[in-house]
């Protein structure tokens, strides 16, 4: 199940299928989000991908993810990393199985043009650095780390950067899944 929990988004990505950030940022109340989570669980899915918009803009999204996770559902969450910090690692560890950080270029110029906002590349890299450090710290302490990976959407304007991205950006994060 792919669940777009909100249209709220600080970015204006050229490839956004939901037009998030361009339409009203309506979202369900917390009670309704939990009710939908219960309805999804009743369907017996193996996995739920929480996306948007930017799901980290949804207040108490960790509680919603926790409801799914507690029912044995594999939970992935997709983020631009725009608002991501160490607090999110703590909130999401144990309720999200895999966190996907979206980057769509090997350089800030290409990524930020695709993402529609200056600074998107730097913030996504910061999110990945935060996750990589947290993974190292948690593993060193004998705890389970939040798995993380990169979501790279290939479009005409970044296709020629895929190889460079794999050579220059990906190796910066040794704990990347």
Backbone as a chain_set.jsonl record, in Angstrom:
{"seq": "XXXXXXXXXXXXXXXXXXXXXXXXXXXXXXXXXXXXXXXXXXXXXXXXXXXXXXXXXXXXXXXXXXXXXXXXXXXXXXXXXXXXXXXXXXXXXXXXXXXXXXXXXXXXXXXXXXXXXXXXXXXXXXXXXXXXXXXXXXXXXXXXXXXXXXXXXXXXXXXXXXXXXXXXXXXXXXXXX", "coords": {"N": [[0.852, -1.17, 0.0], [0.612, 2.172, -0.888], [0.577, 5.103, 0.776], [-0.348, 8.29, 0.64], [-0.097, 10.628, 2.872], [-0.438, 13.353, 3.155], [-0.802, 16.467, 1.369], [0.8, 18.523, 1.921], [3.865, 20.135, 1.445], [7.202, 21.303, 1.32], [8.492, 21.539, -1.058], [8.528, 21.746, -4.699], [8.42, 19.657, -6.747], [9.237, 18.697, -10.073], [8.368, 16.276, -11.061], [6.296, 15.419, -9.458], [3.613, 13.421, -8.757], [1.339, 13.832, -7.261], [0.921, 16.48, -7.091], [1.713, 17.794, -4.817], [2.29, 20.456, -2.55], [1.414, 22.25, -4.351], [-1.257, 22.286, -4.206], [-4.079, 22.611, -1.943], [-3.051, 21.938, 1.388], [-4.386, 19.774, 2.654], [-5.117, 17.449, 5.233], [-5.816, 14.488, 7.103], [-7.309, 14.342, 10.402], [-5.619, 13.444, 13.462], [-6.94, 11.335, 14.742], [-8.466, 10.334, 12.604], [-6.385, 9.562, 10.878], [-5.307, 7.44, 12.336], [-7.495, 5.753, 12.297], [-7.649, 5.163, 9.564], [-5.19, 3.86, 9.333], [-5.754, 1.575, 10.856], [-7.732, 0.481, 9.209], [-6.239, -0.095, 6.941], [-4.481, -2.006, 8.023], [-6.342, -4.02, 8.502], [-6.671, -5.054, 5.989], [-4.525, -6.639, 5.584], [-1.885, -6.078, 4.478], [1.497, -6.624, 3.304], [3.325, -4.6, 3.328], [3.56, -1.041, 3.867], [3.959, 2.021, 2.341], [4.659, 5.126, 3.417], [3.988, 8.242, 2.265], [3.777, 11.369, 0.513], [3.246, 14.441, -0.744], [5.058, 15.724, 2.052], [5.582, 13.583, 4.5], [6.683, 13.954, 7.042], [5.756, 16.351, 7.877], [3.366, 15.879, 8.977], [1.771, 15.922, 11.973], [2.634, 13.845, 14.649], [3.218, 11.595, 13.037], [4.776, 9.421, 13.563], [3.311, 7.966, 15.433], [1.255, 7.023, 13.837], [2.723, 5.445, 12.017], [3.689, 3.646, 13.879], [1.344, 2.31, 14.629], [0.832, 0.8, 12.365], [3.199, -0.701, 12.212], [3.157, -2.117, 14.637], [1.254, -3.962, 14.056], [2.579, -5.726, 12.551], [3.214, -4.956, 9.989], [5.406, -4.072, 7.393], [6.986, -1.004, 7.33], [7.674, 1.738, 5.348], [9.011, 4.998, 4.882], [8.885, 7.932, 3.033], [10.824, 10.773, 2.448], [11.779, 14.175, 1.829], [13.769, 15.098, 3.291], [13.85, 17.679, 4.107], [12.987, 18.752, 6.595], [14.365, 17.204, 8.352], [16.029, 15.813, 11.191], [18.068, 14.884, 14.063], [16.133, 14.33, 16.006], [14.068, 13.175, 14.555], [15.156, 10.717, 13.877], [15.128, 9.374, 16.325], [12.359, 9.419, 16.841], [11.371, 7.829, 14.76], [12.73, 5.409, 14.718], [12.201, 2.031, 15.258], [9.517, 2.166, 14.601], [9.407, 2.68, 11.943], [10.569, 0.845, 9.26], [12.227, 1.251, 7.024], [13.704, 4.188, 5.864], [13.354, 6.426, 3.286], [15.22, 8.747, 1.566], [14.805, 11.394, -0.587], [16.626, 12.298, -3.398], [17.495, 13.919, -6.346], [19.651, 14.319, -8.109], [23.158, 14.669, -8.865], [24.329, 16.955, -8.21], [23.838, 20.108, -6.535], [22.717, 22.08, -8.17], [21.305, 20.703, -10.239], [19.621, 18.932, -8.758], [18.171, 20.768, -7.1], [16.843, 22.296, -9.004], [15.117, 20.382, -10.114], [13.707, 19.675, -7.825], [12.574, 22.068, -7.181], [13.282, 24.007, -5.33], [15.722, 25.974, -3.824], [18.388, 24.738, -1.887], [17.417, 22.22, -1.33], [19.001, 19.997, -2.012], [21.188, 20.205, -0.23], [19.844, 19.928, 2.221], [18.777, 17.337, 1.982], [21.152, 15.85, 1.835], [22.108, 16.439, 4.379], [20.174, 15.126, 5.924], [20.735, 12.477, 5.223], [23.373, 12.29, 6.19], [22.888, 12.621, 8.916], [21.371, 10.309, 9.415], [23.271, 8.354, 8.746], [25.305, 8.799, 10.663], [23.804, 8.335, 12.994], [23.144, 5.661, 12.598], [25.682, 4.46, 12.787], [26.338, 5.117, 15.449], [24.272, 3.826, 16.865], [24.633, 1.12, 16.177], [27.177, 0.717, 17.227], [26.539, 0.899, 19.885], [25.166, -1.389, 20.217], [22.536, -1.418, 19.453], [19.598, -1.521, 17.357], [19.737, -0.062, 14.177], [18.021, 2.465, 12.315], [17.086, 1.626, 9.136], [18.123, 3.065, 6.047], [17.759, 4.593, 2.826], [18.256, 5.813, -0.552], [16.082, 7.563, -2.677], [15.913, 8.038, -5.973], [14.667, 9.688, -8.603], [14.646, 9.211, -11.954], [14.752, 11.487, -14.509], [14.553, 13.341, -17.601], [16.256, 15.572, -17.233], [18.134, 14.795, -15.328], [19.208, 12.374, -15.952], [21.72, 12.027, -17.09], [23.345, 12.286, -14.903], [23.287, 10.073, -13.271], [25.335, 8.09, -13.109], [27.462, 9.625, -12.094], [26.291, 10.402, -9.682], [26.142, 7.914, -8.37], [28.84, 7.416, -8.085], [29.882, 9.632, -6.645], [28.11, 10.651, -4.639], [26.637, 8.544, -3.309], [28.719, 6.877, -2.055], [29.384, 8.413, 0.167], [27.9, 7.666, 2.303], [28.263, 5.156, 4.138], [26.62, 3.344, 5.532], [24.311, 3.109, 4.187], [21.443, 1.546, 2.837]], "CA": [[0.0, 0.0, 0.0], [1.271, 3.48, -0.873], [-0.359, 6.01, 1.435], [0.033, 9.698, 0.64], [-0.796, 11.101, 4.064], [-0.657, 14.791, 3.096], [-0.328, 17.201, 0.194], [1.718, 19.553, 2.404], [5.242, 19.876, 1.04], [7.948, 22.541, 1.116], [9.122, 21.51, -2.377], [7.663, 21.786, -5.886], [9.128, 18.752, -7.65], [8.662, 18.671, -11.419], [7.804, 14.953, -11.335], [5.35, 15.061, -8.405], [2.354, 12.907, -9.295], [0.196, 14.25, -6.442], [0.91, 17.94, -7.092], [1.911, 18.268, -3.45], [2.876, 21.777, -2.487], [0.719, 23.099, -5.319], [-2.684, 22.217, -3.897], [-4.293, 22.787, -0.5], [-2.333, 20.949, 2.201], [-5.349, 19.079, 3.506], [-4.751, 16.143, 5.774], [-6.763, 13.974, 8.084], [-7.007, 14.532, 11.818], [-4.862, 12.319, 14.014], [-7.888, 10.241, 14.969], [-8.8, 9.746, 11.308], [-5.186, 8.877, 10.389], [-5.22, 6.154, 13.038], [-8.605, 4.931, 11.806], [-7.228, 4.679, 8.249], [-4.14, 2.873, 9.587], [-6.44, 0.343, 11.269], [-8.405, -0.079, 8.028], [-5.184, -0.681, 6.107], [-4.048, -3.232, 8.707], [-7.376, -5.049, 8.324], [-6.519, -5.614, 4.639], [-3.43, -7.595, 5.641], [-0.768, -5.838, 3.562], [2.841, -6.944, 3.774], [4.083, -3.36, 3.494], [2.935, 0.25, 3.613], [4.881, 3.123, 2.089], [4.064, 6.401, 3.81], [4.549, 9.275, 1.41], [2.975, 12.58, 0.476], [3.747, 15.473, 0.122], [6.129, 15.467, 3.023], [4.926, 12.977, 5.656], [7.204, 14.436, 8.322], [4.985, 17.534, 8.261], [2.154, 15.402, 9.657], [2.001, 15.813, 13.412], [2.515, 12.487, 15.198], [3.283, 10.552, 12.009], [5.393, 8.244, 14.179], [2.239, 7.182, 16.048], [0.565, 6.347, 12.733], [3.633, 4.384, 11.58], [3.718, 2.667, 14.963], [0.119, 1.519, 14.567], [1.052, -0.165, 11.287], [4.325, -1.558, 12.592], [2.721, -2.997, 15.732], [0.428, -5.012, 13.456], [3.452, -6.588, 11.763], [3.334, -4.442, 8.627], [6.669, -3.412, 7.069], [6.676, 0.405, 7.092], [8.672, 2.609, 4.713], [8.599, 6.395, 4.875], [9.603, 8.715, 2.027], [10.982, 12.163, 2.848], [12.746, 15.006, 1.105], [14.815, 15.456, 4.241], [13.809, 19.126, 4.332], [12.823, 19.064, 8.019], [14.886, 16.049, 9.069], [17.125, 15.992, 12.145], [18.29, 13.778, 14.997], [14.88, 14.007, 16.703], [13.291, 12.275, 13.708], [15.743, 9.378, 13.994], [14.599, 8.782, 17.559], [10.908, 9.225, 16.706], [11.022, 6.846, 13.742], [13.367, 4.114, 14.975], [11.291, 1.09, 15.909], [8.184, 2.195, 13.987], [9.642, 2.7, 10.5], [11.6, -0.131, 8.917], [13.153, 1.838, 6.056], [13.446, 5.586, 5.56], [13.852, 6.779, 1.955], [15.477, 10.175, 1.398], [14.762, 11.689, -2.018], [17.607, 13.185, -4.043], [17.328, 13.724, -7.779], [20.77, 14.835, -8.883], [24.485, 14.553, -8.251], [24.742, 18.308, -7.84], [22.762, 20.955, -6.004], [22.055, 22.806, -9.261], [20.342, 19.825, -10.907], [18.625, 18.485, -7.786], [17.305, 21.854, -6.647], [15.975, 22.674, -10.123], [14.074, 19.347, -10.195], [12.92, 19.723, -6.588], [11.842, 23.328, -7.163], [13.62, 24.885, -4.211], [17.136, 26.051, -3.468], [18.701, 24.164, -0.586], [16.873, 20.867, -1.189], [20.116, 19.047, -2.068], [21.926, 20.304, 1.039], [19.023, 19.372, 3.305], [18.708, 15.882, 1.8], [22.452, 15.327, 2.255], [22.155, 16.552, 5.833], [19.35, 14.039, 6.459], [21.499, 11.234, 5.04], [24.499, 12.327, 7.136], [22.302, 12.386, 10.24], [21.023, 8.889, 9.473], [24.497, 7.553, 8.72], [25.916, 8.936, 11.993], [22.949, 7.653, 13.967], [23.297, 4.217, 12.383], [26.976, 4.072, 13.348], [26.25, 5.222, 16.908], [23.363, 2.803, 17.388], [25.266, -0.187, 16.013], [28.269, 0.674, 18.21], [25.921, 0.716, 21.2], [24.468, -2.673, 20.22], [21.11, -1.211, 19.177], [19.21, -1.614, 15.95], [19.71, 1.22, 13.48], [16.98, 2.698, 11.32], [17.618, 1.445, 7.78], [17.813, 4.19, 5.18], [18.209, 4.482, 1.451], [18.028, 6.99, -1.391], [15.104, 7.469, -3.752], [16.375, 8.909, -7.063], [13.768, 9.589, -9.744], [15.362, 9.574, -13.175], [14.015, 12.26, -15.508], [15.454, 13.8, -18.662], [17.241, 16.563, -16.799], [19.155, 14.255, -14.414], [19.62, 11.039, -16.393], [23.162, 11.999, -17.338], [24.052, 12.372, -13.626], [23.113, 8.855, -12.476], [26.649, 7.49, -12.85], [28.186, 10.53, -11.188], [25.629, 10.284, -8.386], [26.564, 6.639, -7.774], [30.279, 7.501, -7.776], [30.275, 10.724, -5.746], [27.197, 10.895, -3.517], [26.321, 7.303, -2.58], [29.785, 6.403, -1.17], [29.498, 9.253, 1.361], [27.035, 7.116, 3.34], [28.607, 3.728, 4.151], [25.598, 2.515, 6.149], [23.163, 3.184, 3.299], [20.921, 0.23, 2.409]], "C": [[0.897, 1.231, 0.0], [0.241, 4.463, -0.329], [0.221, 7.412, 1.441], [-0.759, 10.377, 1.754], [-1.085, 12.591, 4.058], [-0.221, 15.329, 1.744], [0.651, 18.294, 0.617], [3.14, 19.18, 2.008], [5.957, 21.202, 0.834], [8.562, 22.628, -0.282], [8.072, 21.545, -3.487], [8.309, 20.94, -6.985], [8.433, 18.66, -8.999], [7.973, 17.35, -11.72], [6.743, 14.531, -10.326], [4.0, 14.66, -9.0], [1.148, 13.392, -8.503], [0.028, 15.768, -6.413], [1.023, 18.513, -5.689], [2.663, 19.59, -3.476], [2.222, 22.757, -3.439], [-0.789, 23.147, -5.057], [-2.861, 22.408, -2.399], [-3.694, 21.62, 0.295], [-3.26, 20.24, 3.176], [-4.754, 17.781, 4.021], [-5.769, 15.764, 6.834], [-6.349, 14.352, 9.499], [-6.227, 13.322, 12.31], [-5.762, 11.106, 14.233], [-8.239, 9.549, 13.65], [-7.599, 9.026, 10.69], [-5.06, 7.496, 11.036], [-6.329, 5.204, 12.586], [-8.259, 4.36, 10.417], [-6.132, 3.626, 8.413], [-4.762, 1.539, 9.991], [-7.138, -0.325, 10.086], [-7.388, -0.728, 7.096], [-4.707, -1.99, 6.711], [-5.051, -4.351, 8.476], [-7.311, -5.702, 6.948], [-5.375, -6.622, 4.564], [-2.273, -7.337, 4.694], [0.559, -6.287, 4.166], [3.611, -5.673, 4.099], [3.214, -2.147, 3.209], [4.052, 1.264, 3.426], [4.151, 4.411, 2.432], [4.778, 7.497, 3.033], [3.665, 10.51, 1.476], [3.116, 13.232, -0.879], [4.912, 14.986, 0.983], [5.503, 14.909, 4.294], [5.46, 13.456, 6.999], [6.56, 15.757, 8.748], [3.689, 17.167, 8.976], [2.487, 15.203, 11.133], [1.749, 14.369, 13.851], [2.505, 11.392, 14.141], [3.915, 9.284, 12.575], [4.335, 7.361, 14.851], [1.474, 6.387, 14.986], [1.423, 5.186, 12.228], [3.695, 3.274, 12.619], [2.501, 1.764, 14.975], [0.267, 0.429, 13.508], [2.111, -1.192, 11.683], [3.928, -2.563, 13.674], [1.866, -4.153, 15.221], [1.259, -5.929, 12.552], [3.628, -6.166, 10.315], [4.702, -3.774, 8.48], [6.345, -1.975, 6.678], [7.895, 1.108, 6.49], [8.128, 4.026, 4.76], [9.497, 7.137, 3.896], [9.629, 10.168, 2.449], [11.966, 12.884, 1.934], [13.934, 15.331, 1.991], [14.785, 16.918, 4.632], [13.759, 19.481, 5.819], [13.479, 18.019, 8.917], [16.051, 16.403, 9.978], [17.208, 14.796, 13.075], [17.005, 13.375, 15.731], [14.031, 13.036, 15.885], [13.846, 10.854, 13.756], [15.159, 8.687, 15.216], [13.108, 8.492, 17.45], [10.568, 8.048, 15.807], [11.64, 5.472, 13.954], [12.397, 3.235, 15.759], [9.889, 1.086, 15.331], [8.26, 2.269, 12.468], [10.775, 1.733, 10.222], [12.656, 0.447, 7.992], [12.734, 3.276, 5.788], [14.121, 5.904, 4.228], [14.02, 8.289, 1.887], [15.578, 10.436, -0.099], [15.829, 12.693, -2.419], [17.52, 12.885, -5.527], [18.427, 14.362, -8.61], [22.07, 14.651, -8.135], [25.006, 15.902, -7.791], [23.54, 19.091, -7.314], [22.009, 21.642, -7.138], [20.976, 21.944, -9.922], [19.242, 19.399, -9.941], [17.651, 19.603, -7.425], [16.389, 22.354, -7.752], [14.82, 21.663, -10.239], [13.142, 19.427, -8.986], [12.209, 21.059, -6.381], [12.155, 24.249, -6.006], [15.108, 24.813, -3.903], [17.336, 25.493, -2.061], [18.207, 22.744, -0.397], [17.984, 19.817, -1.175], [20.869, 19.035, -0.741], [21.127, 19.687, 2.185], [18.888, 17.856, 3.195], [20.034, 15.244, 2.221], [22.598, 15.381, 3.768], [21.34, 15.432, 6.483], [20.104, 12.72, 6.359], [22.687, 11.166, 5.989], [24.016, 12.046, 8.551], [21.973, 10.91, 10.42], [22.264, 8.01, 9.522], [25.204, 7.601, 10.078], [25.122, 8.183, 13.043], [23.065, 6.147, 13.823], [24.602, 3.728, 12.999], [26.919, 4.071, 14.871], [25.39, 4.101, 17.499], [23.987, 1.412, 17.289], [26.409, -0.347, 17.02], [27.743, 0.426, 19.618], [25.154, -0.607, 21.292], [22.983, -2.569, 19.95], [20.844, -1.339, 17.684], [19.147, -0.218, 15.339], [18.525, 1.28, 12.528], [17.614, 2.539, 9.94], [17.207, 2.648, 6.937], [18.388, 3.957, 3.799], [17.877, 5.771, 0.705], [16.994, 6.646, -2.453], [15.502, 8.503, -4.806], [15.452, 8.687, -8.25], [14.529, 10.078, -10.978], [14.4, 10.261, -14.141], [15.03, 12.762, -16.53], [16.578, 14.692, -18.146], [18.277, 16.038, -15.8], [19.7, 12.893, -14.854], [21.127, 10.95, -16.607], [23.987, 12.095, -16.049], [23.982, 11.088, -12.797], [24.467, 8.241, -12.126], [27.459, 8.342, -11.885], [27.61, 10.461, -9.776], [26.107, 9.026, -7.655], [28.037, 6.655, -7.38], [30.6, 8.511, -6.678], [29.388, 10.91, -4.523], [26.995, 9.634, -2.678], [27.447, 6.865, -1.645], [29.968, 7.23, 0.114], [28.761, 8.655, 2.556], [27.243, 5.602, 3.418], [27.542, 2.813, 4.76], [24.283, 2.537, 5.379], [22.739, 1.786, 2.88], [20.515, 0.288, 0.959]], "O": [[1.832, 1.323, 0.795], [-0.833, 4.634, -0.905], [1.177, 7.69, 2.166], [-1.946, 10.664, 1.597], [-1.888, 13.064, 4.863], [0.613, 14.735, 1.061], [1.27, 18.928, -0.238], [3.569, 18.045, 2.211], [5.397, 22.125, 0.244], [9.095, 23.672, -0.656], [6.877, 21.392, -3.232], [8.697, 21.462, -8.031], [7.209, 18.558, -9.075], [7.074, 17.31, -12.559], [6.324, 13.374, -10.341], [3.336, 15.459, -9.66], [0.032, 13.367, -9.021], [-0.898, 16.282, -5.785], [0.493, 19.588, -5.403], [3.545, 19.813, -4.305], [2.45, 23.964, -3.346], [-1.5, 23.969, -5.636], [-1.88, 22.369, -1.657], [-3.826, 20.459, -0.094], [-2.963, 20.12, 4.364], [-3.99, 17.108, 3.33], [-6.479, 16.608, 7.38], [-5.183, 14.647, 9.758], [-6.185, 12.29, 11.639], [-5.371, 9.977, 13.935], [-8.303, 8.321, 13.588], [-7.769, 7.991, 10.046], [-4.746, 6.512, 10.367], [-6.121, 3.994, 12.504], [-8.551, 3.198, 10.138], [-6.139, 2.612, 7.714], [-4.336, 0.487, 9.514], [-7.137, -1.55, 9.972], [-7.649, -1.788, 6.528], [-4.545, -2.98, 5.998], [-4.663, -5.503, 8.275], [-7.843, -6.796, 6.761], [-5.268, -7.372, 3.594], [-1.718, -8.289, 4.147], [0.719, -6.323, 5.386], [4.437, -5.648, 5.011], [2.267, -2.206, 2.424], [4.97, 1.358, 4.241], [3.143, 4.747, 1.809], [5.995, 7.66, 3.124], [2.885, 10.665, 2.415], [3.1, 12.618, -1.946], [5.611, 14.017, 0.686], [4.949, 15.668, 5.09], [4.751, 13.372, 8.002], [6.795, 16.229, 9.86], [3.0, 18.033, 9.513], [3.367, 14.42, 11.489], [0.756, 13.757, 13.457], [1.852, 10.364, 14.326], [3.615, 8.185, 12.108], [4.456, 6.136, 14.837], [1.096, 5.236, 15.205], [0.922, 4.079, 12.033], [3.749, 2.095, 12.271], [2.609, 0.581, 15.297], [-0.123, -0.718, 13.725], [1.928, -2.396, 11.506], [4.326, -3.727, 13.621], [1.764, -5.195, 15.87], [0.715, -6.8, 11.873], [4.137, -6.937, 9.501], [5.112, -3.0, 9.345], [5.52, -1.746, 5.793], [8.992, 1.075, 7.049], [6.916, 4.232, 4.686], [10.719, 6.991, 3.927], [8.59, 10.743, 2.772], [12.862, 12.275, 1.349], [14.976, 15.78, 1.513], [15.623, 17.357, 5.42], [14.427, 20.421, 6.25], [13.185, 17.955, 10.11], [16.937, 17.175, 9.611], [16.497, 13.808, 12.892], [16.816, 12.198, 16.041], [13.353, 12.175, 16.446], [13.084, 9.89, 13.683], [14.741, 7.532, 15.137], [12.64, 7.451, 17.909], [9.591, 7.341, 16.054], [11.136, 4.477, 13.432], [11.849, 3.644, 16.783], [9.139, 0.13, 15.53], [7.288, 1.957, 11.78], [11.821, 1.79, 10.869], [13.845, 0.169, 8.151], [11.565, 3.555, 5.519], [15.32, 5.677, 4.065], [13.067, 9.031, 2.125], [16.347, 9.777, -0.799], [15.923, 13.786, -1.86], [17.477, 11.721, -5.924], [18.167, 14.887, -9.693], [22.08, 14.496, -6.914], [26.001, 15.983, -7.07], [22.389, 18.773, -7.611], [20.787, 21.773, -7.074], [19.857, 22.409, -10.137], [18.059, 19.494, -10.268], [16.437, 19.4, -7.444], [15.273, 22.791, -7.474], [13.672, 22.058, -10.44], [11.929, 19.264, -9.119], [11.344, 21.176, -5.512], [11.392, 25.172, -5.719], [15.675, 23.732, -3.744], [16.538, 25.754, -1.161], [18.544, 22.111, 0.604], [17.916, 18.855, -0.411], [21.152, 17.969, -0.194], [21.693, 18.994, 3.03], [18.886, 17.162, 4.212], [20.038, 14.212, 2.891], [23.153, 14.463, 4.372], [21.768, 14.854, 7.482], [20.11, 11.933, 7.306], [22.982, 10.103, 6.536], [24.666, 11.315, 9.298], [22.266, 10.328, 11.465], [22.301, 7.026, 10.261], [25.65, 6.572, 10.585], [25.688, 7.48, 13.88], [23.084, 5.429, 14.823], [24.624, 2.691, 13.661], [27.395, 3.134, 15.512], [25.748, 3.505, 18.515], [23.878, 0.615, 18.221], [26.587, -1.421, 17.597], [28.422, -0.183, 20.444], [24.561, -0.91, 22.327], [22.241, -3.522, 20.187], [21.76, -1.272, 16.864], [18.569, 0.698, 15.925], [18.086, 0.257, 12.002], [18.572, 3.24, 9.613], [16.108, 3.182, 7.081], [19.365, 3.229, 3.622], [17.291, 6.696, 1.267], [17.032, 5.571, -3.05], [15.435, 9.707, -4.555], [15.455, 7.608, -8.842], [14.992, 11.218, -11.027], [13.379, 9.698, -14.536], [16.237, 12.616, -16.333], [17.722, 14.571, -18.582], [19.209, 16.764, -15.455], [20.566, 12.329, -14.186], [21.737, 9.915, -16.337], [25.213, 11.994, -16.102], [24.57, 11.03, -11.717], [24.715, 7.909, -10.967], [28.075, 7.818, -10.957], [28.353, 10.462, -8.795], [26.434, 9.073, -6.469], [28.432, 5.972, -6.435], [31.494, 8.275, -5.866], [29.884, 11.293, -3.463], [27.168, 9.667, -1.46], [27.154, 6.5, -0.506], [30.639, 6.783, 1.044], [28.967, 9.083, 3.691], [26.477, 4.844, 2.823], [27.57, 1.607, 4.516], [23.264, 2.042, 5.861], [23.584, 0.937, 2.599], [20.052, -0.711, 0.407]]}, "num_chains": 1, "name": "protein.A"}
